[in-house]
Amino acid sequence: MDAQTRPLTVQALLVRDGLVSEIGPAEVATFAGPGFVWLHAEGVGHGETMDVPDYVPPLAANALVASETRPRCDEVDDAVLINLRGTAADLMQDSDGLVSIRVWVEGARVTSVSRHRLAALAKVEALMRAGKITDGGDFVAALAQAISTLLDPQVADLGDELDDCEGMLDGGNIYELRRKIAAIRSQAIVLRRFVAPDRDALVEMAQLPFEWIGKDDRMHLREAADQFARMAEELESVRERAALLHEQLTDLRAEMIDQRSLAIAVTAFIFLPLTFVTGLLGMNVEGIPFAQAPWAFWGVVGFCAVIGLAVMAWFARRHWLDG
C-alpha cells in the first residue's frame, strides 16, 4: 500500500512519571494531567474523515483538517496552532516530496494531523518514548529540529548536483544539461516556497510568552529557524546559479550554431567558383576548349584545386577559419 492510499490511523502516547504508554484517542480528550499526551492522526484526506476532539476550537479544528495549507504560527488563547512542512517518509507520485503537518499545541497536550507520513515524526516519537519530551514546547522544538535535519541534506544535494553540471559545461551534452539544470531549479523553487515560511513560523513561536515554552525550547526553535534561513539562502543561490548556467548553455548553443553555420558558409563559398567552372565546361555545346585533349580532365581538376586553395588561403588570411 503506497502513500497515496494510506488509510487513516490514530495514535496517542502518554508520558507520566518518566514512563511512556499508549492510550486510546478518547482518553486524550479527558486528559487533565499530570504528564504529557500526544495524539496524532495520519491519512486524513484520503477518503477518510477525522472527528477533531472537542477541546480544539472550531477555527483550529478546521485548520487541522484543511486540504491545503502553508507553514504558519497562530496564537489562540493559551495554545498555539503551528503548521510546518518537511520531507515525506514515502515516495509520493506527482508531489514535491514534502508533507504538511498541522499541530495544535497546549502545555500538556499536543494534537497533530498529517495527510501523509512525515519522516521527522519517527525521530520525534523515539524522543518521546525515551522520555525526553515532557511538554508542548519540547515537542515543537524536537519536531522543528528533526524536519530541518532531514531537509538539510536534500538542499545540499541540489547544490552538489549543480556543481556537477558546472563541471560538465565544457564537454557535456548541452541538451541533457539544460533538462537537468531546469529540474534542479524547479526543485529549488518548490523547496524555498516552504522553507522560508517554516523559518518565519518557528521565529514567531519562539517569541510567544508561554511558560511551557522553556528557555531551552526557545533556543532550539531559534536554532532550527536559523537552519531554515540558511537553507532558504542556499536554495536562492541554487536558483540564481541555475539561471546563470541556463544562460551559459544558451550562449554555448548559439556559439555552436554560429560555428556550424560558418563552416557551411565557408564550404559553400569554396565550391561556388568550382561549381561555376565545372558548370561552364560541362555545357553540351560545340566549341568547348580542349575537349579532345587527353590532358584536359586533369588540367581542369588541377585548376579547380588551385582555385579552392586560393579561396581557403584568403579565408585564413582574414582569420575566418579561426575557432
PAZAPA-4460 file (N, C-alpha, C; in steps of 0.05 Angstrom, whole numbers, plus 32768, in hexadecimal, padded with zeros to 4 digits):
% residues 323
    n_x    n_y    n_z   ca_x   ca_y   ca_z    c_x    c_y    c_z   seq   type   mol
   8011   7FE8   8000   8000   8000   8000   8012   8019   8000     1      M     A
   800F   802B   7FEC   8021   8042   7FEA   8015   805A   7FF9     2      D     A
   8024   8070   7FF7   801C   8088   8006   8003   8094   7FFD     3      A     A
   7FFB   808E   7FE3   7FE3   809A   7FD8   7FC9   808E   7FE4     4      Q     A
   7FCB   8075   7FEE   7FB3   8067   7FF7   7FB5   8060   8014     5      T     A
   7FC7   806E   8023   7FCB   8068   803F   7FB1   806D   804F     6      R     A
   7FA7   805A   805F   7F8E   805F   806D   7F93   8070   8086     7      P     A
   7F7D   8079   8091   7F7E   808A   80A9   7F88   8079   80C1     8      L     A
   7F9C   8083   80CF   7FA6   8076   80E8   7FA8   808B   80FD     9      T     A
   7FA1   8083   8116   7FA1   8096   812C   7FB1   8088   8143    10      V     A
   7FC4   8097   814E   7FD5   808C   8164   7FD7   80A1   817A    11      Q     A
   7FD7   8098   8192   7FDA   80AA   81A9   7FEF   809F   81BC    12      A     A
   8001   80B0   81C5   8016   80A9   81D8   8014   80BA   81F1    13      L     A
   8018   80AE   8208   8017   80BC   8222   8032   80B9   8230    14      L     A
   803D   80D0   8239   8055   80D0   8249   804E   80D9   8265    15      V     A
   8053   80C7   8278   804D   80CE   8294   8061   80C0   82A7    16      R     A
   806D   80D1   82B8   8081   80C7   82CB   8098   80B8   82BD    17      D     A
   80A0   80C2   82A5   80B6   80B5   8297   80AF   809D   8288    18      G     A
   8096   8094   8289   808D   807C   827B   807B   8084   8263    19      L     A
   807E   8075   824D   806F   807B   8235   805D   8063   822F    20      V     A
   8044   806A   8229   8030   8055   8223   801D   805E   820D    21      S     A
   8012   804B   81FF   7FFE   8052   81EA   7FE2   8052   81F7    22      E     A
   7FD2   8066   81F0   7FB7   8068   81FA   7FA4   806B   81E3    23      I     A
   7F8A   8068   81E9   7F76   806B   81D4   7F71   8089   81CE    24      G     A
   7F6A   808F   81B5   7F65   80AB   81AE   7F50   80B8   81C0    25      P     A
   7F3C   80A9   81C9   7F27   80B5   81DA   7F32   80BF   81F4    26      A     A
   7F48   80B2   81FE   7F53   80BA   8218   7F62   80D5   8216    27      E     A
   7F6A   80DC   81FD   7F78   80F6   81F9   7F66   810D   81FF    28      V     A
   7F4D   810B   81F7   7F3A   8121   81FB   7F34   8126   8219    29      A     A
   7F36   8111   8229   7F31   8114   8246   7F4A   8118   8256    30      T     A
   7F61   8119   8249   7F7A   811B   8257   7F7C   8135   8267    31      F     A
   7F83   8133   8280   7F85   814B   8291   7F9F   814B   82A1    32      A     A
   7FB2   813A   8299   7FCC   813A   82A6   7FCC   8127   82BE    33      G     A
   7FE2   8123   82CB   7FFC   812E   82C3   8008   811F   82AB    34      P     A
   801E   812A   829F   802B   811E   8289   8027   812D   826F    35      G     A
   802B   811F   8259   8029   812B   823F   801E   8117   822B    36      F     A
   800C   811F   8219   8000   810C   8207   8001   8117   81EA    37      V     A
   8005   8105   81D8   8007   810C   81BB   7FF4   80FB   81AB    38      W     A
   7FE2   8108   819D   7FCF   80FA   818B   7FD6   8101   816E    39      L     A
   7FDA   80EC   815E   7FE2   80F1   8141   7FCF   80E1   812F    40      H     A
   7FC4   80EF   811B   7FB3   80E2   8107   7FC1   80E5   80EC    41      A     A
   7FC1   80D0   80DD   7FD0   80CF   80C3   7FBE   80C2   80AE    42      E     A
   7FBF   80CE   8096   7FAF   80C3   8080   7F96   80D3   807B    43      G     A
   7F91   80E8   808A   7F79   80F8   8086   7F79   8104   806A    44      V     A
   7F63   8101   805C   7F60   810C   8041   7F60   80F7   802C    45      G     A
   7F65   80DE   8032   7F64   80C8   801E   7F4A   80BA   8020    46      H     A
   7F34   80C8   801D   7F1A   80BC   8020   7F13   80B7   803D    47      G     A
   7F23   80BF   804F   7F1E   80BB   806C   7F17   80D6   8079    48      E     A
   7F09   80D5   808E   7F02   80ED   809D   7F0B   80E9   80BA    49      T     A
   7F11   80FF   80C7   7F1A   80FE   80E3   7F09   8110   80F3    50      M     A
   7EFF   8105   8109   7EF0   8116   811C   7F04   8124   812F    51      D     A
   7F07   813D   812B   7F1A   814C   813B   7F10   814E   8157    52      V     A
   7F20   8149   816B   7F17   814A   8187   7F0B   8164   818F    53      P     A
   7EF8   8164   81A1   7EE9   817C   81A9   7EFB   8191   81B6    54      D     A
   7F12   8188   81C2   7F23   819C   81CF   7F31   81AE   81BC    55      Y     A
   7F31   81A8   81A2   7F3D   81B9   818E   7F28   81CD   8184    56      V     A
   7F2D   81E7   8185   7F1A   81FC   817C   7F13   81F7   815E    57      P     A
   7EFB   8200   8157   7EF2   81FB   813B   7F05   8206   8126    58      P     A
   7F10   821E   812A   7F22   822A   8116   7F3B   8218   8113    59      L     A
   7F46   820F   8129   7F5E   81FE   8128   7F56   81E2   811C    60      A     A
   7F3E   81D9   8123   7F36   81BE   8119   7F34   81BE   80FB    61      A     A
   7F29   81D4   80F0   7F27   81D6   80D2   7F43   81D7   80C6    62      N     A
   7F56   81E5   80D3   7F71   81E6   80C9   7F7F   81CB   80CA    63      A     A
   7F79   81BB   80DE   7F86   81A1   80E0   7F7F   818E   80CA    64      L     A
   7F67   8190   80BF   7F5E   817D   80AA   7F5B   818A   808F    65      V     A
   7F65   81A3   808C   7F63   81B1   8072   7F73   81A2   805D    66      A     A
   7F69   81A2   8044   7F76   8193   802F   7F8F   81A2   8025    67      S     A
   7F90   81BC   8026   7FA7   81CC   801E   7FB0   81DD   8036    68      E     A
   7FCA   81DE   803A   7FD4   81EE   8050   7FF1   81F6   804A    69      T     A
   7FFB   8209   8059   8016   8212   8056   8021   8216   8072    70      R     A
   803C   8217   8076   8048   821B   8090   803E   8235   809D    71      P     A
   8036   8233   80B6   802C   824B   80C5   802D   8246   80E2    72      R     A
   802A   825B   80F2   8029   8258   810F   8016   826D   811A    73      C     A
   8001   8264   8127   7FEC   8276   8132   7FE7   8270   814F    74      D     A
   7FE7   8285   815F   7FE1   8283   817C   7FC3   8284   817F    75      E     A
   7FB8   8270   818D   7F9B   826F   8192   7F97   826A   81B0    76      V     A
   7F8F   827F   81BE   7F8C   827E   81DB   7FA7   8275   81E8    77      D     A
   7FA7   825E   81F6   7FBF   8255   8203   7FCC   823D   81F4    78      D     A
   7FC6   823B   81DA   7FD0   8225   81CA   7FDB   8231   81AF    79      A     A
   7FE7   821F   819F   7FF3   8228   8186   7FEB   8214   8170    80      V     A
   7FE4   8220   8159   7FE0   8210   8141   7FF7   8215   812F    81      L     A
   8007   8200   8129   801F   8203   8119   801E   81EE   8103    82      I     A
   8023   81F7   80EA   8026   81E5   80D4   8042   81E6   80CA    83      N     A
   804D   81CE   80C4   8068   81CD   80B9   8068   81B9   80A2    84      L     A
   807D   81BB   8092   807F   81A9   807B   809A   819C   807A    85      R     A
   809B   8182   8076   80B4   8174   8076   80B5   815D   8062    86      G     A
   80CA   814E   8063   80CF   8138   804F   80BB   8121   8054    87      T     A
   80B1   8116   803F   809E   80FF   8041   80AE   80E6   8047    88      A     A
   80A1   80D4   8055   80AE   80BA   805C   80AC   80A7   8045    89      A     A
   8098   80AA   8034   8093   8098   801D   8095   80A7   8003    90      D     A
   809B   8098   7FEE   809C   80A3   7FD3   8080   80AA   7FCA    91      L     A
   807C   80C3   7FC2   8061   80CC   7FBA   8061   80D4   7F9D    92      M     A
   804D   80CA   7F8E   804A   80D1   7F72   803E   80ED   7F6F    93      Q     A
   8048   80FB   7F5A   803D   8116   7F54   803E   8128   7F6C    94      D     A
   8054   8128   7F7A   8056   8138   7F92   8072   8145   7F94    95      S     A
   8074   815A   7FA5   808E   8167   7FA8   809F   8158   7FBD    96      D     A
   8095   8142   7FC8   80A5   8133   7FDC   80A3   813D   7FF8    97      G     A
   8092   8151   7FFD   808F   815D   8017   8074   8157   8022    98      L     A
   8072   8155   803D   8059   814F   804B   8053   8165   805F    99      V     A
   803A   816D   8060   8031   8181   8073   8028   8173   808D   100      S     A
   8031   817E   80A4   8026   8174   80BD   801A   818C   80CC   101      I     A
   8002   8189   80D6   7FF4   819E   80E4   7FF2   8196   8101   102      R     A
   7FFA   81A8   8113   7FFD   81A1   812F   7FEE   81B5   8141   103      V     A
   7FDE   81AB   8152   7FD0   81BB   8167   7FDF   81B5   8181   104      W     A
   7FEC   81CA   818C   7FFE   81C6   81A2   7FF4   81D4   81BB   105      V     A
   7FF0   81C4   81D0   7FEB   81CF   81EB   8002   81C6   81FD   106      E     A
   8002   81D0   8215   8018   81CB   8227   801C   81AD   822B   107      G     A
   8007   819E   8232   8009   8182   8238   7FFC   8170   8224   108      A     A
   7FF4   817B   820D   7FE6   816A   81F9   7FEC   8175   81DD   109      R     A
   7FF2   8163   81CB   7FF7   816A   81AF   7FE6   8159   819D   110      V     A
   7FDA   8166   8189   7FCA   8157   8175   7FD5   815E   815A   111      T     A
   7FDD   814A   814B   7FE9   814F   8131   7FDA   813E   811B   112      S     A
   7FDA   8149   8103   7FCC   813C   80ED   7FDE   813F   80D4   113      V     A
   7FE0   8129   80C4   7FEE   812A   80AB   7FE0   8118   8097   114      S     A
   7FE1   811F   807D   7FD4   810F   8069   7FE6   80F8   805F   115      R     A
   8000   80FC   8062   8013   80E7   805B   8027   80E4   8072   116      H     A
   8038   80CF   8070   804B   80CB   8085   8062   80DF   8083   117      R     A
   8068   80EC   8099   807E   80FF   809B   8096   80F0   80A6   118      L     A
   80AD   80F2   8098   80C5   80E3   80A1   80CE   80EB   80BC   119      A     A
   80CB   8105   80C3   80D5   810F   80DD   80C6   8104   80F5   120      A     A
   80AD   80FA   80F1   809D   80F1   8108   80A9   80D8   8115   121      L     A
   80B8   80C8   8106   80C4   80B0   8112   80D9   80B8   8127   122      A     A
   80E8   80CD   8121   80FC   80D6   8134   80EE   80E3   814C   123      K     A
   80D9   80F2   8148   80CA   80FF   815E   80BE   80E9   8170   124      V     A
   80B2   80D5   8164   80A6   80BF   8173   80BB   80B1   8184   125      E     A
   80D3   80AD   8178   80E9   809F   8187   80F1   80B0   819F   126      A     A
   80F3   80CB   819C   80FA   80DC   81B2   80E4   80DB   81C8   127      L     A
   80CB   80DA   81BF   80B6   80DA   81D3   80B6   80BF   81E2   128      M     A
   80BA   80A9   81D4   80BB   808F   81E2   80D3   808D   81F5   129      R     A
   80E8   809E   81EF   80FF   809E   8200   80FC   80B1   8218   130      A     A
   80E4   80BE   8219   80DE   80D0   822F   80EB   80EC   822E   131      G     A
   80F4   80F4   8215   8101   810D   8212   80EE   8124   820A   132      K     A
   80D5   811D   8205   80C1   8132   81FF   80AC   8131   8215   133      I     A
   80A9   8147   8223   8098   8148   823A   8083   815E   8239   134      T     A
   8083   816F   8223   806E   8183   8220   806D   818C   8203   135      D     A
   805A   819E   81FD   8056   81A7   81E2   806F   81B5   81D6   136      G     A
   807D   81C4   81E7   8095   81D2   81DD   80AA   81BF   81D4   137      G     A
   80AF   81AA   81E4   80C2   8195   81DD   80BA   8188   81C2   138      D     A
   80A0   8183   81BF   8097   8175   81A7   809D   8185   818E   139      F     A
   8095   819E   818E   8098   81AF   8175   80B6   81B3   8170   140      V     A
   80C6   81B7   8185   80E3   81BB   8181   80EF   81A2   8175   141      A     A
   80E7   818A   817F   80F2   8171   8174   80E8   816D   8157   142      A     A
   80CF   8173   8152   80C4   8170   8137   80D3   8183   8123   143      L     A
   80D7   819C   812B   80E5   81AF   811A   8101   81A6   8114   144      A     A
   8110   819D   8128   812B   8194   8124   812C   817B   8112   145      Q     A
   811A   8169   8116   8119   8150   8106   8113   8157   80E8   146      A     A
   8100   8169   80E3   80FA   8171   80C8   8112   817E   80BA   147      I     A
   811E   8191   80C8   8135   81A0   80BC   814D   818D   80B8   148      S     A
   8151   817A   80CA   8168   8168   80C7   8164   8155   80AF   149      T     A
   814B   814C   80AA   8146   813B   8093   8146   814A   8079   150      L     A
   813D   8164   807A   813B   8173   8061   8156   817F   8058   151      L     A
   8168   8183   806B   8182   818F   8064   8191   817F   804F   152      D     A
   8194   8165   8052   81A3   8156   803D   8196   8158   8021   153      P     A
   817B   8159   8021   816D   815C   8007   8174   8176   7FFA   154      Q     A
   8176   818C   8009   817E   81A5   7FFE   819B   81A5   7FF5   155      V     A
   81AD   8199   8005   81C9   8197   7FFE   81CD   8187   7FE5   156      A     A
   81BD   8172   7FE1   81BF   8161   7FC9   81B9   8171   7FB0   157      D     A
   81A6   8184   7FB1   81A1   8195   7F9A   81B9   81A6   7F93   158      L     A
   81C7   81B1   7FA7   81DF   81C0   7FA1   81F5   81AF   7F95   159      G     A
   81F8   8196   7FA0   820C   8183   7F95   8206   817C   7F78   160      D     A
   81EC   8177   7F72   81E4   8170   7F57   81EA   8187   7F44   161      E     A
   81E6   81A0   7F4D   81EC   81B7   7F3D   820A   81BA   7F38   162      L     A
   821A   81B4   7F4D   8237   81B4   7F49   823F   81A0   7F34   163      D     A
   8233   8189   7F34   8239   8175   7F1F   8232   8180   7F03   164      D     A
   821C   818D   7F01   8214   8199   7EE8   8227   81AE   7EDE   165      C     A
   8231   81BE   7EF1   8245   81D2   7EE9   825F   81C5   7EDE   166      E     A
   8266   81AE   7EEA   827E   81A0   7EE1   827A   8193   7EC6   167      G     A
   8261   818F   7EBD   825B   8182   7EA3   8256   8196   7E8D   168      M     A
   8259   81B0   7E93   8253   81C4   7E7E   8264   81C1   7E65   169      L     A
   827E   81BB   7E69   8290   81BA   7E52   828D   81A1   7E41   170      D     A
   8287   818B   7E4D   8285   8172   7E3E   826C   8163   7E3F   171      G     A
   8257   816D   7E4D   823E   815F   7E50   822B   8163   7E39   172      G     A
   8216   8153   7E39   8200   8157   7E26   81EF   816F   7E2E   173      N     A
   81EF   8183   7E1D   81E2   819C   7E24   81C4   8198   7E29   174      I     A
   81B7   8188   7E18   819A   8184   7E1B   8193   8175   7E34   175      Y     A
   81A4   8161   7E3B   819F   8152   7E54   81A4   8164   7E6C   176      E     A
   81B9   8174   7E6B   81BF   8186   7E81   81A9   819A   7E85   177      L     A
   819E   81A5   7E70   8188   81B8   7E73   8170   81AC   7E81   178      R     A
   816A   8193   7E7B   8153   8185   7E88   815A   8181   7EA6   179      R     A
   8172   8179   7EAC   817A   8173   7EC8   817A   818D   7ED8   180      K     A
   8185   81A3   7ECD   8186   81BC   7EDB   816A   81C7   7EDF   181      I     A
   8159   81C4   7ECC   813D   81CD   7ECF   812F   81BE   7EE5   182      A     A
   8134   81A4   7EE8   8128   8194   7EFD   8133   819D   7F19   183      A     A
   814D   81A2   7F1A   8159   81AC   7F34   814D   81C7   7F3C   184      I     A
   814B   81D8   7F29   8140   81F3   7F2E   8123   81F1   7F38   185      R     A
   8113   81E0   7F2A   80F7   81DC   7F32   80F5   81D1   7F4E   186      S     A
   8106   81BE   7F56   8105   81B2   7F71   810D   81C7   7F85   187      Q     A
   8121   81D8   7F7F   812A   81ED   7F91   8113   8201   7F96   188      A     A
   8105   8208   7F82   80EF   821B   7F84   80D9   820F   7F96   189      I     A
   80D2   81F6   7F92   80BE   81E8   7FA2   80C6   81E7   7FBF   190      V     A
   80DF   81DF   7FC5   80E8   81DD   7FE0   80E8   81F8   7FEE   191      L     A
   80F2   820C   7FE0   80F4   8227   7FED   80D8   8232   7FF3   192      R     A
   80C4   822A   7FE3   80A9   8233   7FE8   809F   822C   8004   193      R     A
   80A9   8216   800F   80A0   820D   802A   80B6   8211   803F   194      F     A
   80CF   8211   8037   80E5   8213   804B   80E4   822E   8059   195      V     A
   80E0   8244   8049   80DF   825F   8055   80C8   8262   8068   196      A     A
   80AF   825A   8061   8099   825B   8075   809D   824A   808D   197      P     A
   80AB   8233   808A   80B2   8222   80A2   80C2   8233   80B5   198      D     A
   80D6   8241   80AB   80E7   8252   80BB   80D7   8267   80CA   199      R     A
   80C5   8275   80BB   80B5   828A   80C7   80A3   8280   80DD   200      D     A
   8097   8268   80D9   8085   825C   80ED   8094   8255   8106   201      A     A
   80AC   824B   8104   80BC   8244   811C   80C6   825D   812A   202      L     A
   80CE   8271   811C   80D6   828A   8129   80BF   8296   8139   203      V     A
   80A7   8295   812D   8090   82A0   813A   8089   8290   8154   204      E     A
   808B   8276   8152   8085   8266   816A   8099   826A   8180   205      M     A
   80B3   826E   8179   80C7   8272   818D   80C3   828B   819D   206      A     A
   80B2   829E   8192   80AD   82B7   819F   8094   82B7   81B0   207      Q     A
   8085   82A1   81B0   806C   82A0   81BF   8071   829E   81DD   208      L     A
   8061   82AC   81ED   8067   82AE   820A   805B   8298   821B   209      P     A
   805C   827F   8212   8050   8269   8221   8065   825D   8234   210      F     A
   805C   8256   824C   806F   824B   825F   8078   822F   8257   211      E     A
   8068   8220   8248   8070   8205   8240   8084   8205   8229   212      W     A
   8089   821D   821E   809F   821F   820A   80B8   8228   821A   213      I     A
   80C9   8215   8223   80DF   821B   8234   80F6   8229   8225   214      G     A
   810A   8230   8234   8121   823E   8229   8130   822C   8214   215      K     A
   8133   8213   821B   8140   8200   8208   812F   81FC   81EF   216      D     A
   8114   81FB   81F3   8103   81F9   81DC   8106   8211   81C9   217      D     A
   8107   8228   81D4   810A   8240   81C3   8124   8240   81B4   218      R     A
   8139   8237   81C2   8153   8235   81B5   8153   8221   819E   219      M     A
   8146   820A   81A3   8145   81F6   818E   8133   81FF   8176   220      H     A
   811D   820E   817D   810C   8218   8167   811C   822D   8156   221      L     A
   812B   823E   8164   813B   8252   8155   8151   8244   8144   222      R     A
   815C   822F   8150   8171   8221   8141   8166   8214   8128   223      E     A
   814E   8208   812B   8141   81FB   8114   8139   8211   80FF   224      A     A
   812F   8228   8109   8128   823E   80F7   8141   8248   80E8   225      A     A
   8157   8249   80F6   8170   8252   80E9   8178   823E   80D4   226      D     A
   8174   8224   80D9   817B   8210   80C5   8169   8212   80AD   227      Q     A
   814F   8218   80B1   813D   821C   809B   8145   8235   808B   228      F     A
   814E   824A   8099   8156   8263   808C   816E   825D   807A   229      A     A
   8182   824D   8084   8199   8247   8075   8191   8236   805C   230      R     A
   817E   8223   8060   8175   8214   8049   8167   8225   8034   231      M     A
   8157   8239   803E   814A   824B   802B   815E   825B   801B   232      A     A
   8174   8263   8028   8189   8272   8019   8197   825F   8005   233      E     A
   819C   8247   800D   81A8   8234   7FFB   8197   822E   7FE3   234      E     A
   817D   822B   7FE8   816A   8226   7FD2   8168   823E   7FBF   235      L     A
   8169   8256   7FCA   8169   826D   7FB9   8182   826E   7FA8   236      E     A
   8199   8267   7FB5   81B2   8266   7FA6   81B1   8251   7F8F   237      S     A
   81A5   8239   7F95   81A3   8225   7F81   8191   822E   7F6A   238      V     A
   817B   823C   7F71   8169   8246   7F5C   8178   825A   7F4A   239      R     A
   8187   826C   7F56   8195   8281   7F46   81AB   8274   7F35   240      E     A
   81BA   8261   7F42   81D0   8254   7F33   81C4   8243   7F1C   241      R     A
   81AD   8236   7F20   81A1   8227   7F0B   8198   8239   7EF4   242      A     A
   818E   8251   7EFA   8186   8264   7EE5   819F   826C   7ED5   243      A     A
   81B5   8272   7EE3   81CE   827A   7ED5   81D8   8263   7EC4   244      L     A
   81D8   824B   7ECE   81E1   8234   7EBE   81D0   8230   7EA6   245      L     A
   81B6   8234   7EA9   81A4   8231   7E92   81AA   8246   7E7D   246      H     A
   81B1   825E   7E85   81B9   8273   7E72   81D3   826B   7E64   247      E     A
   81E6   8260   7E74   8200   8258   7E68   81FB   8242   7E53   248      Q     A
   81EA   822F   7E5A   81E4   821A   7E46   81D6   8225   7E2D   249      L     A
   81C5   8238   7E31   81B9   8245   7E19   81CE   8253   7E08   250      T     A
   81E1   8261   7E15   81F7   826E   7E06   8208   8259   7DF8   251      D     A
   820E   8243   7E06   821E   822E   7DF9   8210   8221   7DE1   252      L     A
   81F6   821E   7DE4   81E7   8212   7DCE   81E7   8225   7DB6   253      R     A
   81E3   823F   7DBC   81E4   8253   7DA6   8200   8254   7D99   254      A     A
   8215   8251   7DAA   8230   8251   7D9F   8235   8239   7D8D   255      E     A
   822B   8222   7D96   822D   820A   7D86   821F   820D   7D6B   256      M     A
   8207   8218   7D6C   81F8   821D   7D53   8207   8230   7D41   257      I     A
   8213   8245   7D4C   8222   8258   7D3C   823A   824B   7D2F   258      D     A
   8249   823A   7D3F   8260   822C   7D34   8258   821A   7D1D   259      Q     A
   8242   820B   7D21   8239   81F9   7D0B   8230   8208   7CF3   260      R     A
   8222   821F   7CF8   821A   822F   7CE1   8232   823A   7CD2   261      S     A
   8247   8242   7CE1   825F   824D   7CD4   826C   8237   7CC3   262      L     A
   826D   821F   7CCE   827A   8209   7CC0   826B   8203   7CA6   263      A     A
   8250   8204   7CA7   8240   81FF   7C90   8244   8215   7C7B   264      I     A
   8245   822E   7C85   8248   8245   7C73   8264   8244   7C65   265      A     A
   8279   823D   7C74   8294   823C   7C69   8295   8226   7C54   266      V     A
   8289   820F   7C5A   8289   81F9   7C47   827A   8201   7C2D   267      T     A
   8264   820D   7C31   8254   8216   7C1A   8263   822B   7C09   268      A     A
   8271   823D   7C17   8280   8252   7C08   8297   8246   7BF9   269      F     A
   82A4   8231   7C04   82BB   8224   7BF6   82B1   8217   7BDD   270      I     A
   829A   8209   7BDF   8290   81FA   7BC8   8280   820C   7BB4   271      F     A
   827A   8224   7BBB   826B   8235   7BA9   827A   823A   7B8F   272      L     A
   8294   8243   7B8F   82A2   8247   7B76   82A7   822D   7B67   273      P     A
   82AB   8217   7B77   82B0   81FD   7B6B   8297   81F4   7B5C   274      L     A
   8280   81F9   7B68   8267   81F1   7B5B   8263   8201   7B41   275      T     A
   826B   821B   7B42   8269   822B   7B2A   827B   8221   7B13   276      F     A
   8294   8219   7B1A   82A7   820F   7B06   829D   81F5   7AFA   277      V     A
   8296   81E2   7B0B   828D   81C8   7B01   8272   81CA   7AF2   278      T     A
   8261   81DC   7AFB   8248   81E0   7AED   824D   81EC   7AD1   279      G     A
   8260   81FF   7ACF   8266   820C   7AB6   8272   81F8   7AA2   280      L     A
   8285   81E8   7AAC   8292   81D4   7A9A   8280   81BC   7A95   281      L     A
   826C   81B8   7AA5   825B   81A1   7AA1   8243   81A6   7A8E   282      G     A
   8242   81BE   7A82   822B   81C3   7A70   822D   81B2   7A57   283      M     A
   8217   81A8   7A4E   8216   8196   7A37   8213   81A6   7A1D   284      N     A
   8228   81B6   7A16   8228   81C7   79FE   8243   81C3   79F0   285      V     A
   8243   81CB   79D7   825C   81CA   79C8   826F   81E0   79D1   286      E     A
   8289   81DB   79CD   829D   81F0   79D2   82A8   81F0   79EE   287      G     A
   82A3   81DB   79FE   82B0   81DA   7A19   82CE   81D7   7A15   288      I     A
   82DE   81E9   7A21   82FB   81E8   7A1C   8307   81CD   7A27   289      P     A
   831A   81C3   7A18   832A   81AB   7A1F   8318   8193   7A25   290      F     A
   8301   8192   7A18   82EE   817B   7A1C   82FB   8161   7A13   291      A     A
   830D   8162   79FF   8318   8149   79F5   8334   8144   7A00   292      Q     A
   833F   8156   7A11   835A   8153   7A1B   835B   813E   7A31   293      A     A
   836F   812B   7A30   8370   8116   7A45   8376   8120   7A61   294      P     A
   8382   8138   7A63   8389   8142   7A7E   8374   8155   7A89   295      W     A
   835E   8159   7A7A   834B   816E   7A81   833D   8168   7A9D   296      A     A
   8336   814F   7AA2   8328   8149   7ABB   833A   8150   7AD3   297      F     A
   8352   8146   7AD3   8364   814B   7AE9   836C   8168   7AEA   298      W     A
   836C   8175   7AD4   8372   8192   7AD4   835B   81A1   7AE2   299      G     A
   8342   819A   7ADD   832C   81A7   7AEA   832C   81A1   7B08   300      V     A
   8332   8188   7B0F   8334   8181   7B2C   8349   8191   7B3A   301      V     A
   8360   8194   7B2E   8376   81A4   7B3A   836E   81C1   7B3C   302      G     A
   8360   81CC   7B28   8357   81E8   7B28   8344   81EC   7B3F   303      F     A
   8331   81D9   7B43   831D   81DB   7B59   832B   81D9   7B74   304      C     A
   8340   81C8   7B76   834E   81C5   7B8F   835C   81DF   7B96   305      A     A
   8368   81EC   7B82   8376   8206   7B87   8362   821B   7B90   306      V     A
   834B   821C   7B83   8336   8230   7B8C   832D   822A   7BA8   307      I     A
   8328   8210   7BAF   8320   820A   7BCA   8334   8211   7BDF   308      G     A
   834E   820B   7BDA   8363   8212   7BEC   8366   8231   7BEF   309      L     A
   8362   823F   7BD9   8365   825C   7BDA   834E   8268   7BEC   310      A     A
   8336   825D   7BE9   8320   8267   7BF9   8325   8261   7C17   311      V     A
   832E   8249   7C1D   8333   8242   7C39   834A   8253   7C44   312      M     A
   835F   8259   7C34   8374   826A   7C3E   836A   8286   7C44   313      A     A
   8358   8290   7C33   834C   82AA   7C38   833C   82AB   7C52   314      W     A
   832D   8295   7C56   831E   8293   7C6F   8330   8292   7C87   315      F     A
   8346   8282   7C85   8359   8280   7C9B   8366   829B   7CA1   316      A     A
   836D   82AA   7C8C   8379   82C4   7C90   8367   82D8   7C9E   317      R     A
   834D   82D5   7C9A   833A   82E7   7CA7   8330   82DB   7CC1   318      R     A
   833C   82C4   7CCA   8335   82B6   7CE3   8317   82AD   7CE5   319      H     A
   830C   82A7   7CCE   82F0   829D   7CCE   82EF   827F   7CD6   320      W     A
   8306   8272   7CD5   8307   8256   7CDC   830E   8251   7CFA   321      L     A
   8314   8266   7D09   831C   8263   7D25   8304   825A   7D36   322      D     A
   830A   824B   7D4B   82F5   8242   7D5E   82E6   822B   7D54   323      G     A
***
